[in-house]
Amino acid sequence: MKTIKRISVFLLVLCLCSLSLSVSAATEYRWFFKPAGQKQPSLLDGNNLWQNYGGIALGSPDEKVLYLTFDAGYENGNVAKVLDVLQKHDAKGAFFILPGIIKHSPEVVLRMEQEGHLVCNHSTTHQNMASVTDIETFRKELKGAEEAYTALTGKEMAPFFRPPEGTFSENTLKFCKELGYTPVFWSYAYADWDNNAQMSEEKALDKLLSNLHPGEVLLLHPTSATNAAILDRFLTEAEKQGYRFGSLTELAVTPSFDITDYRKQGLVFSENPSAGKYLALTFDDGPHATQTARILSVLQKHGVKATFFPIGENVKAHPELVKMASLQGHEIGNHTYSHCKVSSLSEEALQGEILETEFLLQDLCGVTPTVFRPPGGDISKEAVELVNRLGYRYVLWSWRVDTRDWASVSVDSVVNTVLRGVRDGNIILFHDYVAGTSPTAEALEILIPRLKEMGYEFVTVSDLADL
């Protein structure tokens, strides 16, 4: 009898604990910050739950970088004006959109994509996502926006999600992680969303400038007439104060584990500041039937050696281009077989992706790669350790010189990104396979002479690591 009672008590306690955990995961939070002028603000009263799931809300306190983000549910004429200003300043933003703007203003969404902005997910119905407690309902909310965007552009949405009105729960964060999304919040915003209660231009501009801080993730609504009117002045002043405009991709690649020891051992490598005036040019996702050949021609013309990270599927289609690159003295790396998200794969699956590409490179091209770059800069402790066991160095890139050429941005945008951001020992990221119009070869024709004039020499990734 006593045994039965003990079992009953144990089961009751277990049920209560499970219920408590379930309620805790569904607890609703509303995002907020406490402004600190031109210093970094306090976020969510110091609750770091969002950070535990790789959320983004703030960059480094040590660098003047401004991350521009916009929540865009519809177009009223002001979104296009905001895009005009961003284009004038060669500033790339992140637009969190709903299906409505895709349906009713497709030309605006196409501009966002074609001009190199991140086009991100803001849900399908703009509902309170904290109320969603099962992953399938959550998936449908994201999928509706994804499918509408892909149908219009033929491209995938950038894997960033902003919960409508900043309302979320731990479930929201968990589901984002499981579905491959990074949740994005903000470190500054002001009341700009009500078109019938717009703040005066001077007051709004003063608010933005008085609270401009290093690593700021700024949330603006591009439908705001005030924002459309003051954005040019705001960006001009930010540039005068020494700010550059960053991409959320710089923040999303921050690993959830300490990679310091891996870096010290040279097992994870993204730059070598002590190398002096040396740079490594790198090219992902190829080979492409025409783009790779054009890039190789430019590199050969200027006597530059680079590192290529091809995808196994594309190696199989064009092995002759990989052979050509190798014969010209370029380093050949491994970029997985199918351009997969490495942190979401089992060890067995990731090993298969890497080895299948390795065997293809050996059999078809006579090349044995020793450097590996994960698609999208994805990283996990398990992936790093497996890659190292397989005899590879895990290679990322220098975040200031991510050219975003894959988005078919303009030649000027690629050139300006590199010239503004380049530092000694950087690894510069390009792509030799771009789904749209590639700016890369033309940009290289401009960049290589300019960088040489600045005193830089070009080496492969492995050589840069050894300097």
DRENDO-1510 file (C-alpha; in Angstrom, 1 decimal, always signed):
<recs>
REC; n; res; u; v; w
REC; 1; MET; +0.0; +0.0; +0.0 .
REC; 2; LYS; +2.8; +2.4; +0.9 .
REC; 3; THR; +4.5; +1.6; -2.4 .
REC; 4; ILE; +1.4; +2.5; -4.3 .
REC; 5; LYS; +1.1; +5.7; -2.4 .
REC; 6; ARG; +4.7; +6.6; -3.2 .
REC; 7; ILE; +4.2; +5.9; -6.9 .
REC; 8; SER; +1.1; +8.0; -6.9 .
REC; 9; VAL; +2.9; +10.9; -5.2 .
REC; 10; PHE; +5.8; +10.6; -7.6 .
REC; 11; LEU; +3.5; +10.6; -10.7 .
REC; 12; LEU; +1.7; +13.7; -9.3 .
REC; 13; VAL; +4.9; +15.5; -8.7 .
REC; 14; LEU; +6.1; +14.6; -12.2 .
REC; 15; CYS; +2.8; +15.8; -13.8 .
REC; 16; LEU; +3.1; +19.1; -11.8 .
REC; 17; CYS; +6.7; +19.6; -12.9 .
REC; 18; SER; +5.8; +18.9; -16.6 .
REC; 19; LEU; +2.9; +21.4; -16.3 .
REC; 20; SER; +5.2; +24.0; -14.7 .
REC; 21; LEU; +7.7; +23.6; -17.5 .
REC; 22; SER; +5.0; +23.9; -20.2 .
REC; 23; VAL; +3.5; +27.0; -18.6 .
REC; 24; SER; +7.0; +28.5; -18.3 .
REC; 25; ALA; +7.8; +27.9; -22.0 .
REC; 26; ALA; +4.5; +29.6; -22.9 .
REC; 27; THR; +5.0; +32.7; -20.6 .
REC; 28; GLU; +4.5; +35.8; -22.7 .
REC; 29; TYR; +7.2; +38.5; -22.9 .
REC; 30; ARG; +6.9; +41.9; -24.5 .
REC; 31; TRP; +10.2; +43.2; -25.8 .
REC; 32; PHE; +11.4; +46.5; -24.3 .
REC; 33; PHE; +14.6; +48.5; -23.8 .
REC; 34; LYS; +15.7; +51.2; -21.4 .
REC; 35; PRO; +17.5; +54.0; -23.4 .
REC; 36; ALA; +20.9; +55.1; -22.2 .
REC; 37; GLY; +21.6; +57.9; -24.7 .
REC; 38; GLN; +24.5; +57.1; -26.9 .
REC; 39; LYS; +25.5; +54.2; -24.7 .
REC; 40; GLN; +24.1; +50.7; -25.2 .
REC; 41; PRO; +20.7; +50.3; -23.5 .
REC; 42; SER; +19.4; +47.7; -21.1 .
REC; 43; LEU; +17.3; +45.0; -22.9 .
REC; 44; LEU; +14.4; +43.2; -21.3 .
REC; 45; ASP; +15.7; +44.2; -17.8 .
REC; 46; GLY; +18.7; +42.0; -18.2 .
REC; 47; ASN; +16.7; +38.8; -19.0 .
REC; 48; ASN; +19.0; +36.9; -21.4 .
REC; 49; LEU; +16.5; +34.2; -22.5 .
REC; 50; TRP; +16.6; +35.5; -26.0 .
REC; 51; GLN; +20.3; +35.2; -26.1 .
REC; 52; ASN; +20.1; +31.5; -25.1 .
REC; 53; TYR; +18.5; +30.8; -28.4 .
REC; 54; GLY; +20.8; +32.9; -30.6 .
REC; 55; GLY; +18.5; +36.0; -30.7 .
REC; 56; ILE; +19.7; +39.3; -32.1 .
REC; 57; ALA; +19.1; +42.7; -30.6 .
REC; 58; LEU; +22.4; +44.4; -30.2 .
REC; 59; GLY; +25.9; +44.3; -31.7 .
REC; 60; SER; +29.4; +45.0; -30.3 .
REC; 61; PRO; +29.8; +47.9; -27.9 .
REC; 62; ASP; +33.3; +48.5; -29.3 .
REC; 63; GLU; +32.4; +49.4; -32.9 .
REC; 64; LYS; +30.3; +52.1; -34.4 .
REC; 65; VAL; +27.9; +49.9; -36.5 .
REC; 66; LEU; +24.3; +50.6; -37.1 .
REC; 67; TYR; +22.0; +47.7; -38.1 .
REC; 68; LEU; +18.9; +49.1; -40.0 .
REC; 69; THR; +15.8; +47.0; -39.7 .
REC; 70; PHE; +12.3; +47.8; -41.0 .
REC; 71; ASP; +8.9; +46.2; -40.3 .
REC; 72; ALA; +6.9; +46.5; -43.5 .
REC; 73; GLY; +3.4; +45.1; -43.7 .
REC; 74; TYR; +2.2; +47.2; -46.7 .
REC; 75; GLU; +3.2; +50.1; -49.0 .
REC; 76; ASN; +1.8; +53.5; -48.9 .
REC; 77; GLY; +4.4; +55.3; -51.0 .
REC; 78; ASN; +6.9; +55.8; -48.2 .
REC; 79; VAL; +8.6; +52.4; -48.4 .
REC; 80; ALA; +9.8; +53.2; -51.9 .
REC; 81; LYS; +11.1; +56.6; -50.6 .
REC; 82; VAL; +13.0; +54.7; -47.8 .
REC; 83; LEU; +14.5; +52.4; -50.4 .
REC; 84; ASP; +15.6; +55.4; -52.4 .
REC; 85; VAL; +17.5; +56.8; -49.4 .
REC; 86; LEU; +19.1; +53.5; -48.6 .
REC; 87; GLN; +20.3; +53.2; -52.2 .
REC; 88; LYS; +21.7; +56.8; -52.0 .
REC; 89; HIS; +23.8; +55.8; -49.0 .
REC; 90; ASP; +24.6; +52.3; -50.2 .
REC; 91; ALA; +23.1; +51.1; -46.9 .
REC; 92; LYS; +21.7; +47.6; -46.7 .
REC; 93; GLY; +18.8; +47.0; -44.4 .
REC; 94; ALA; +16.7; +44.1; -43.2 .
REC; 95; PHE; +13.0; +44.2; -44.1 .
REC; 96; PHE; +10.6; +42.1; -42.1 .
REC; 97; ILE; +7.6; +41.6; -44.3 .
REC; 98; LEU; +4.1; +40.2; -44.4 .
REC; 99; PRO; +2.3; +38.5; -47.4 .
REC; 100; GLY; +0.2; +41.6; -47.9 .
REC; 101; ILE; +3.0; +43.7; -49.2 .
REC; 102; ILE; +4.1; +40.8; -51.5 .
REC; 103; LYS; +0.5; +40.6; -52.9 .
REC; 104; HIS; -0.3; +44.2; -53.3 .
REC; 105; SER; +3.1; +45.8; -53.9 .
REC; 106; PRO; +5.3; +43.2; -55.5 .
REC; 107; GLU; +7.5; +45.7; -57.3 .
REC; 108; VAL; +8.6; +47.1; -53.9 .
REC; 109; VAL; +9.5; +43.6; -52.6 .
REC; 110; LEU; +11.4; +42.9; -55.8 .
REC; 111; ARG; +13.4; +46.2; -55.2 .
REC; 112; MET; +14.3; +45.1; -51.7 .
REC; 113; GLU; +15.7; +41.8; -53.0 .
REC; 114; GLN; +17.4; +43.2; -56.1 .
REC; 115; GLU; +19.1; +46.1; -54.2 .
REC; 116; GLY; +20.7; +43.7; -51.8 .
REC; 117; HIS; +18.6; +44.0; -48.7 .
REC; 118; LEU; +17.7; +41.1; -46.4 .
REC; 119; VAL; +14.1; +40.2; -46.9 .
REC; 120; CYS; +12.9; +38.5; -43.7 .
REC; 121; ASN; +9.9; +36.9; -42.1 .
REC; 122; HIS; +7.4; +38.8; -40.0 .
REC; 123; SER; +4.8; +36.0; -40.0 .
REC; 124; THR; +1.7; +35.4; -42.2 .
REC; 125; THR; -1.1; +36.9; -40.1 .
REC; 126; HIS; +0.8; +39.2; -37.7 .
REC; 127; GLN; -0.7; +37.4; -34.7 .
REC; 128; ASN; +0.6; +37.2; -31.2 .
REC; 129; MET; +3.3; +34.5; -31.6 .
REC; 130; ALA; +3.5; +33.9; -27.9 .
REC; 131; SER; +0.1; +32.3; -28.1 .
REC; 132; VAL; +1.3; +29.7; -30.5 .
REC; 133; THR; +2.3; +26.6; -28.4 .
REC; 134; ASP; +2.8; +23.9; -31.1 .
REC; 135; ILE; +5.5; +24.0; -33.7 .
REC; 136; GLU; +3.2; +23.0; -36.7 .
REC; 137; THR; +1.1; +26.1; -36.2 .
REC; 138; PHE; +4.3; +28.2; -35.9 .
REC; 139; ARG; +5.7; +26.6; -39.0 .
REC; 140; LYS; +2.5; +27.5; -41.0 .
REC; 141; GLU; +2.8; +31.1; -39.8 .
REC; 142; LEU; +6.3; +31.3; -41.3 .
REC; 143; LYS; +5.6; +29.2; -44.3 .
REC; 144; GLY; +2.9; +31.4; -45.6 .
REC; 145; ALA; +5.3; +34.4; -45.9 .
REC; 146; GLU; +8.1; +32.1; -47.2 .
REC; 147; GLU; +6.0; +30.7; -50.0 .
REC; 148; ALA; +4.6; +34.0; -51.1 .
REC; 149; TYR; +8.1; +35.5; -51.3 .
REC; 150; THR; +9.6; +32.5; -53.2 .
REC; 151; ALA; +6.7; +32.6; -55.7 .
REC; 152; LEU; +7.4; +36.2; -56.4 .
REC; 153; THR; +11.2; +36.2; -56.5 .
REC; 154; GLY; +12.4; +32.6; -57.0 .
REC; 155; LYS; +14.6; +33.2; -53.9 .
REC; 156; GLU; +14.4; +32.0; -50.3 .
REC; 157; MET; +13.7; +34.4; -47.5 .
REC; 158; ALA; +16.6; +35.3; -45.3 .
REC; 159; PRO; +16.3; +33.1; -42.1 .
REC; 160; PHE; +15.5; +35.9; -39.7 .
REC; 161; PHE; +12.2; +36.3; -37.9 .
REC; 162; ARG; +10.8; +39.2; -35.9 .
REC; 163; PRO; +7.8; +38.4; -33.7 .
REC; 164; PRO; +5.0; +40.9; -34.4 .
REC; 165; GLU; +5.0; +43.7; -31.8 .
REC; 166; GLY; +8.0; +42.0; -30.1 .
REC; 167; THR; +5.7; +39.6; -28.3 .
REC; 168; PHE; +7.2; +36.2; -27.7 .
REC; 169; SER; +7.6; +33.2; -25.4 .
REC; 170; GLU; +10.4; +30.7; -24.9 .
REC; 171; ASN; +8.4; +28.5; -27.2 .
REC; 172; THR; +8.8; +31.2; -29.9 .
REC; 173; LEU; +12.5; +31.1; -29.5 .
REC; 174; LYS; +12.7; +27.3; -29.5 .
REC; 175; PHE; +10.6; +27.0; -32.6 .
REC; 176; CYS; +12.7; +29.5; -34.4 .
REC; 177; LYS; +15.8; +27.5; -33.6 .
REC; 178; GLU; +14.2; +24.2; -34.7 .
REC; 179; LEU; +13.1; +25.8; -38.0 .
REC; 180; GLY; +16.4; +27.4; -38.7 .
REC; 181; TYR; +15.4; +31.0; -38.0 .
REC; 182; THR; +17.2; +33.6; -35.9 .
REC; 183; PRO; +14.8; +35.7; -33.8 .
REC; 184; VAL; +15.5; +39.4; -34.2 .
REC; 185; PHE; +14.5; +42.2; -31.7 .
REC; 186; TRP; +15.9; +45.7; -31.4 .
REC; 187; SER; +17.9; +48.1; -29.2 .
REC; 188; TYR; +16.1; +51.3; -30.2 .
REC; 189; ALA; +12.8; +52.3; -31.7 .
REC; 190; TYR; +10.3; +55.1; -31.3 .
REC; 191; ALA; +6.5; +55.5; -31.8 .
REC; 192; ASP; +6.5; +55.7; -35.6 .
REC; 193; TRP; +3.9; +53.1; -36.6 .
REC; 194; ASP; +0.7; +55.2; -36.4 .
REC; 195; ASN; +0.2; +57.0; -39.7 .
REC; 196; ASN; -2.4; +59.2; -38.0 .
REC; 197; ALA; -0.2; +60.3; -35.1 .
REC; 198; GLN; +3.2; +61.0; -36.7 .
REC; 199; MET; +5.9; +62.7; -34.6 .
REC; 200; SER; +7.3; +65.9; -36.0 .
REC; 201; GLU; +10.4; +65.5; -38.2 .
REC; 202; GLU; +12.7; +67.5; -35.9 .
REC; 203; LYS; +11.6; +65.7; -32.7 .
REC; 204; ALA; +12.0; +62.2; -34.4 .
REC; 205; LEU; +15.4; +63.1; -35.8 .
REC; 206; ASP; +16.5; +64.3; -32.4 .
REC; 207; LYS; +15.4; +61.1; -30.8 .
REC; 208; LEU; +17.2; +58.9; -33.3 .
REC; 209; LEU; +20.5; +60.9; -33.0 .
REC; 210; SER; +20.3; +61.3; -29.2 .
REC; 211; ASN; +20.1; +57.5; -28.9 .
REC; 212; LEU; +22.5; +56.4; -31.6 .
REC; 213; HIS; +24.8; +53.9; -30.0 .
REC; 214; PRO; +27.4; +51.3; -31.0 .
REC; 215; GLY; +26.0; +48.0; -32.2 .
REC; 216; GLU; +22.5; +49.5; -32.5 .
REC; 217; VAL; +19.8; +47.4; -34.0 .
REC; 218; LEU; +17.3; +50.1; -35.0 .
REC; 219; LEU; +13.7; +49.3; -35.7 .
REC; 220; LEU; +11.8; +51.7; -38.0 .
REC; 221; HIS; +8.5; +51.4; -39.9 .
REC; 222; PRO; +9.1; +52.4; -43.5 .
REC; 223; THR; +5.4; +53.3; -43.9 .
REC; 224; SER; +6.0; +56.3; -41.6 .
REC; 225; ALA; +6.0; +59.7; -43.5 .
REC; 226; THR; +8.3; +61.1; -40.9 .
REC; 227; ASN; +10.8; +58.3; -41.3 .
REC; 228; ALA; +10.8; +58.8; -45.1 .
REC; 229; ALA; +11.4; +62.5; -44.6 .
REC; 230; ILE; +14.3; +62.3; -42.1 .
REC; 231; LEU; +16.1; +59.1; -43.0 .
REC; 232; ASP; +18.5; +60.8; -45.4 .
REC; 233; ARG; +19.5; +63.4; -42.7 .
REC; 234; PHE; +19.8; +60.7; -40.1 .
REC; 235; LEU; +22.0; +58.4; -42.2 .
REC; 236; THR; +24.2; +61.3; -43.2 .
REC; 237; GLU; +24.8; +62.4; -39.6 .
REC; 238; ALA; +25.5; +58.8; -38.6 .
REC; 239; GLU; +28.1; +58.5; -41.3 .
REC; 240; LYS; +29.7; +61.8; -40.1 .
REC; 241; GLN; +29.9; +60.3; -36.6 .
REC; 242; GLY; +31.9; +57.4; -38.0 .
REC; 243; TYR; +29.1; +54.8; -38.2 .
REC; 244; ARG; +28.9; +52.1; -40.9 .
REC; 245; PHE; +25.8; +50.2; -41.8 .
REC; 246; GLY; +26.0; +46.5; -40.9 .
REC; 247; SER; +24.1; +43.4; -41.9 .
REC; 248; LEU; +22.3; +41.1; -39.5 .
REC; 249; THR; +24.3; +38.3; -40.9 .
REC; 250; GLU; +27.3; +39.7; -39.0 .
REC; 251; LEU; +25.4; +39.1; -35.7 .
REC; 252; ALA; +23.7; +35.8; -36.7 .
REC; 253; VAL; +27.0; +33.9; -37.0 .
REC; 254; THR; +28.0; +34.5; -33.4 .
REC; 255; PRO; +28.3; +30.9; -32.1 .
REC; 256; SER; +26.5; +29.8; -29.1 .
REC; 257; PHE; +29.7; +28.3; -27.6 .
REC; 258; ASP; +33.2; +29.7; -26.9 .
REC; 259; ILE; +35.4; +29.2; -30.0 .
REC; 260; THR; +38.4; +31.1; -28.5 .
REC; 261; ASP; +40.5; +27.9; -28.1 .
REC; 262; TYR; +39.6; +26.7; -31.6 .
REC; 263; ARG; +40.7; +30.0; -33.0 .
REC; 264; LYS; +44.0; +29.9; -31.0 .
REC; 265; GLN; +44.7; +26.5; -32.3 .
REC; 266; GLY; +44.0; +27.6; -35.9 .
REC; 267; LEU; +41.1; +25.2; -36.2 .
REC; 268; VAL; +38.5; +28.0; -36.8 .
REC; 269; PHE; +39.9; +30.7; -39.0 .
REC; 270; SER; +38.4; +34.0; -40.2 .
REC; 271; GLU; +41.3; +36.4; -40.5 .
REC; 272; ASN; +44.9; +37.0; -39.5 .
REC; 273; PRO; +45.3; +40.7; -38.4 .
REC; 274; SER; +49.0; +40.1; -37.7 .
REC; 275; ALA; +49.7; +39.1; -41.3 .
REC; 276; GLY; +50.2; +42.6; -42.4 .
REC; 277; LYS; +49.2; +43.7; -45.9 .
REC; 278; TYR; +47.9; +40.4; -47.1 .
REC; 279; LEU; +44.3; +39.4; -48.1 .
REC; 280; ALA; +42.6; +36.2; -49.1 .
REC; 281; LEU; +39.9; +36.3; -51.8 .
REC; 282; THR; +37.4; +33.5; -51.5 .
REC; 283; PHE; +34.6; +32.3; -53.7 .
REC; 284; ASP; +31.7; +30.1; -52.6 .
REC; 285; ASP; +29.0; +28.0; -54.3 .
REC; 286; GLY; +30.5; +27.3; -57.7 .
REC; 287; PRO; +31.5; +26.2; -60.1 .
REC; 288; HIS; +29.2; +28.0; -62.5 .
REC; 289; ALA; +29.4; +27.4; -66.2 .
REC; 290; THR; +30.2; +31.1; -67.1 .
REC; 291; GLN; +30.7; +33.0; -63.9 .
REC; 292; THR; +33.5; +30.9; -62.6 .
REC; 293; ALA; +35.3; +31.1; -65.9 .
REC; 294; ARG; +35.0; +34.9; -66.0 .
REC; 295; ILE; +36.4; +35.2; -62.4 .
REC; 296; LEU; +39.3; +32.9; -63.2 .
REC; 297; SER; +40.1; +35.0; -66.2 .
REC; 298; VAL; +40.2; +38.2; -64.1 .
REC; 299; LEU; +42.3; +36.6; -61.4 .
REC; 300; GLN; +44.8; +35.3; -64.0 .
REC; 301; LYS; +45.0; +38.7; -65.7 .
REC; 302; HIS; +46.0; +40.3; -62.4 .
REC; 303; GLY; +48.2; +37.5; -61.2 .
REC; 304; VAL; +46.1; +36.8; -58.1 .
REC; 305; LYS; +45.7; +33.5; -56.3 .
REC; 306; ALA; +42.5; +32.8; -54.4 .
REC; 307; THR; +40.5; +30.1; -52.6 .
REC; 308; PHE; +37.4; +28.5; -54.0 .
REC; 309; PHE; +34.8; +26.6; -51.9 .
REC; 310; PRO; +32.7; +24.6; -54.4 .
REC; 311; ILE; +29.5; +22.7; -53.8 .
REC; 312; GLY; +29.7; +19.0; -54.6 .
REC; 313; GLU; +26.6; +19.1; -56.8 .
REC; 314; ASN; +28.2; +21.8; -58.9 .
REC; 315; VAL; +31.6; +20.0; -59.0 .
REC; 316; LYS; +29.8; +17.0; -60.5 .
REC; 317; ALA; +28.3; +19.2; -63.2 .
REC; 318; HIS; +31.5; +21.2; -64.1 .
REC; 319; PRO; +34.7; +19.4; -62.9 .
REC; 320; GLU; +36.7; +21.0; -65.7 .
REC; 321; LEU; +36.4; +24.4; -64.1 .
REC; 322; VAL; +37.7; +23.1; -60.8 .
REC; 323; LYS; +40.6; +21.5; -62.6 .
REC; 324; MET; +41.3; +24.8; -64.3 .
REC; 325; ALA; +41.2; +26.7; -61.0 .
REC; 326; SER; +43.6; +24.2; -59.4 .
REC; 327; LEU; +46.0; +24.3; -62.4 .
REC; 328; GLN; +46.1; +28.1; -62.2 .
REC; 329; GLY; +47.4; +27.8; -58.6 .
REC; 330; HIS; +44.2; +28.5; -56.7 .
REC; 331; GLU; +43.3; +26.6; -53.5 .
REC; 332; ILE; +40.2; +24.4; -53.6 .
REC; 333; GLY; +38.2; +23.9; -50.5 .
REC; 334; ASN; +35.0; +22.0; -49.5 .
REC; 335; HIS; +31.6; +23.7; -49.2 .
REC; 336; THR; +29.4; +20.5; -48.6 .
REC; 337; TYR; +27.7; +18.6; -51.3 .
REC; 338; SER; +24.2; +20.2; -51.2 .
REC; 339; HIS; +24.8; +23.6; -49.5 .
REC; 340; CYS; +23.2; +22.3; -46.3 .
REC; 341; LYS; +22.9; +23.9; -42.8 .
REC; 342; VAL; +25.6; +22.1; -41.0 .
REC; 343; SER; +24.4; +22.7; -37.4 .
REC; 344; SER; +21.1; +21.0; -38.2 .
REC; 345; LEU; +22.6; +17.7; -39.4 .
REC; 346; SER; +23.6; +14.6; -37.5 .
REC; 347; GLU; +27.3; +13.8; -37.4 .
REC; 348; GLU; +26.7; +11.0; -39.9 .
REC; 349; ALA; +24.8; +13.2; -42.3 .
REC; 350; LEU; +27.4; +16.0; -42.2 .
REC; 351; GLN; +30.3; +13.6; -42.6 .
REC; 352; GLY; +28.5; +12.3; -45.7 .
REC; 353; GLU; +28.1; +15.8; -47.1 .
REC; 354; ILE; +31.8; +16.5; -46.7 .
REC; 355; LEU; +33.2; +13.2; -47.8 .
REC; 356; GLU; +31.0; +13.0; -50.9 .
REC; 357; THR; +32.4; +16.3; -52.1 .
REC; 358; GLU; +35.9; +15.4; -51.1 .
REC; 359; PHE; +35.8; +12.1; -53.1 .
REC; 360; LEU; +34.4; +14.0; -56.1 .
REC; 361; LEU; +37.2; +16.5; -56.0 .
REC; 362; GLN; +39.8; +13.7; -55.7 .
REC; 363; ASP; +38.3; +11.5; -58.5 .
REC; 364; LEU; +37.2; +14.2; -61.0 .
REC; 365; CYS; +39.6; +17.0; -60.4 .
REC; 366; GLY; +42.7; +15.4; -58.7 .
REC; 367; VAL; +42.3; +17.8; -55.7 .
REC; 368; THR; +42.4; +16.9; -52.0 .
REC; 369; PRO; +40.8; +19.8; -50.0 .
REC; 370; THR; +42.1; +20.8; -46.5 .
REC; 371; VAL; +39.9; +23.8; -45.9 .
REC; 372; PHE; +36.1; +23.7; -45.2 .
REC; 373; ARG; +33.6; +26.6; -45.3 .
REC; 374; PRO; +30.1; +26.0; -43.9 .
REC; 375; PRO; +27.3; +27.4; -46.0 .
REC; 376; GLY; +26.0; +30.7; -44.5 .
REC; 377; GLY; +28.9; +30.7; -42.0 .
REC; 378; ASP; +26.9; +28.2; -39.9 .
REC; 379; ILE; +28.8; +26.9; -36.9 .
REC; 380; SER; +28.3; +24.5; -34.0 .
REC; 381; LYS; +30.7; +22.8; -31.6 .
REC; 382; GLU; +29.9; +19.4; -33.1 .
REC; 383; ALA; +30.4; +20.6; -36.6 .
REC; 384; VAL; +33.8; +22.2; -35.8 .
REC; 385; GLU; +35.1; +19.1; -34.1 .
REC; 386; LEU; +33.9; +16.7; -36.9 .
REC; 387; VAL; +35.4; +18.9; -39.6 .
REC; 388; ASN; +38.7; +19.0; -37.7 .
REC; 389; ARG; +38.7; +15.3; -37.2 .
REC; 390; LEU; +38.3; +14.9; -41.0 .
REC; 391; GLY; +41.5; +16.9; -41.4 .
REC; 392; TYR; +40.0; +20.3; -42.4 .
REC; 393; ARG; +40.4; +23.8; -41.1 .
REC; 394; TYR; +37.0; +25.4; -40.4 .
REC; 395; VAL; +37.1; +28.7; -42.5 .
REC; 396; LEU; +34.7; +31.7; -42.1 .
REC; 397; TRP; +35.4; +35.2; -43.3 .
REC; 398; SER; +35.9; +38.8; -42.1 .
REC; 399; TRP; +32.4; +40.2; -41.5 .
REC; 400; ARG; +33.2; +43.7; -42.6 .
REC; 401; VAL; +33.9; +42.4; -46.1 .
REC; 402; ASP; +30.9; +40.2; -46.8 .
REC; 403; THR; +30.2; +41.5; -50.3 .
REC; 404; ARG; +26.6; +40.1; -50.6 .
REC; 405; ASP; +27.3; +39.5; -54.3 .
REC; 406; TRP; +25.0; +36.5; -54.1 .
REC; 407; ALA; +22.0; +38.9; -53.9 .
REC; 408; SER; +22.9; +40.4; -57.3 .
REC; 409; VAL; +23.8; +43.8; -55.7 .
REC; 410; SER; +25.4; +46.4; -57.9 .
REC; 411; VAL; +29.1; +46.5; -58.8 .
REC; 412; ASP; +29.5; +49.7; -56.9 .
REC; 413; SER; +28.0; +48.1; -53.8 .
REC; 414; VAL; +30.5; +45.3; -53.9 .
REC; 415; VAL; +33.4; +47.7; -54.4 .
REC; 416; ASN; +32.3; +50.1; -51.7 .
REC; 417; THR; +31.8; +47.2; -49.2 .
REC; 418; VAL; +35.3; +46.0; -49.6 .
REC; 419; LEU; +37.1; +49.4; -49.8 .
REC; 420; ARG; +35.2; +50.7; -46.7 .
REC; 421; GLY; +35.7; +47.5; -44.6 .
REC; 422; VAL; +39.0; +46.0; -45.6 .
REC; 423; ARG; +41.6; +45.5; -42.9 .
REC; 424; ASP; +45.0; +43.7; -42.8 .
REC; 425; GLY; +44.7; +39.9; -43.0 .
REC; 426; ASN; +41.1; +39.9; -44.0 .
REC; 427; ILE; +39.3; +37.0; -45.8 .
REC; 428; ILE; +36.9; +38.5; -48.3 .
REC; 429; LEU; +33.8; +36.7; -49.3 .
REC; 430; PHE; +32.6; +36.5; -52.9 .
REC; 431; HIS; +30.5; +33.9; -54.8 .
REC; 432; ASP; +31.3; +32.4; -58.2 .
REC; 433; TYR; +27.7; +31.1; -58.5 .
REC; 434; VAL; +25.0; +33.8; -58.3 .
REC; 435; ALA; +21.4; +32.9; -59.2 .
REC; 436; GLY; +20.8; +36.3; -60.8 .
REC; 437; THR; +23.1; +38.7; -62.4 .
REC; 438; SER; +26.6; +38.4; -60.9 .
REC; 439; PRO; +28.5; +41.7; -60.2 .
REC; 440; THR; +31.6; +39.8; -59.0 .
REC; 441; ALA; +33.9; +39.6; -62.0 .
REC; 442; GLU; +33.3; +43.3; -62.9 .
REC; 443; ALA; +33.8; +44.3; -59.3 .
REC; 444; LEU; +37.1; +42.4; -59.2 .
REC; 445; GLU; +38.4; +44.3; -62.2 .
REC; 446; ILE; +38.1; +47.4; -60.1 .
REC; 447; LEU; +39.0; +46.1; -56.7 .
REC; 448; ILE; +42.2; +44.2; -57.4 .
REC; 449; PRO; +44.1; +47.2; -58.8 .
REC; 450; ARG; +42.7; +49.5; -56.0 .
REC; 451; LEU; +43.7; +47.0; -53.3 .
REC; 452; LYS; +47.2; +46.7; -54.8 .
REC; 453; GLU; +47.5; +50.5; -54.8 .
REC; 454; MET; +46.7; +50.3; -51.1 .
REC; 455; GLY; +49.7; +48.0; -50.6 .
REC; 456; TYR; +47.9; +44.7; -50.4 .
REC; 457; GLU; +49.1; +41.3; -51.7 .
REC; 458; PHE; +46.8; +38.3; -52.3 .
REC; 459; VAL; +47.3; +34.8; -51.0 .
REC; 460; THR; +45.2; +31.7; -50.4 .
REC; 461; VAL; +43.4; +31.0; -47.1 .
REC; 462; SER; +45.9; +28.4; -46.0 .
REC; 463; ASP; +48.8; +30.7; -46.8 .
REC; 464; LEU; +47.2; +33.6; -44.9 .
REC; 465; ALA; +46.8; +31.3; -41.9 .
REC; 466; ASP; +50.4; +30.4; -42.0 .
REC; 467; LEU; +51.8; +34.0; -42.2 .
</recs>
